[in-house]
Amino acid sequence: MLCSAGTSGDKNVAAAGRIEHFVAGSKAGTRVVSGCYHIQNVNSLHARYKRFMKPLSGPVTKNLSG
């Protein structure tokens, strides 16, 4: 399942992977999709993913010898 803001790239990824795609927008009436997918949930998950990845962005292996 992919829940996104509905950009064309997101649509293409969902179609290529044959996965279900829910579009949760930021305008009134589009914030909640299917009763459980909410744009704030998507933004929260994205922020948590970014916080998780930040410490892992160290030097690349080819530069470790220098």
Residue pairs with C-beta under 8 A, 6 or more apart in sequence:
1 19
1 20
1 21
1 22
2 10
2 13
2 14
2 17
2 19
2 20
2 21
2 22
3 21
3 22
3 23
3 24
3 33
3 37
3 41
3 42
4 10
4 21
4 22
4 23
4 24
4 42
5 23
5 24
5 25
5 26
5 39
5 42
6 23
6 24
6 25
10 21
10 23
11 21
14 20
14 21
15 21
22 33
22 34
22 37
23 30
23 33
24 30
24 31
24 32
24 33
24 37
24 38
24 39
24 41
24 42
25 31
25 39
26 39
31 38
31 39
31 40
32 38
32 39
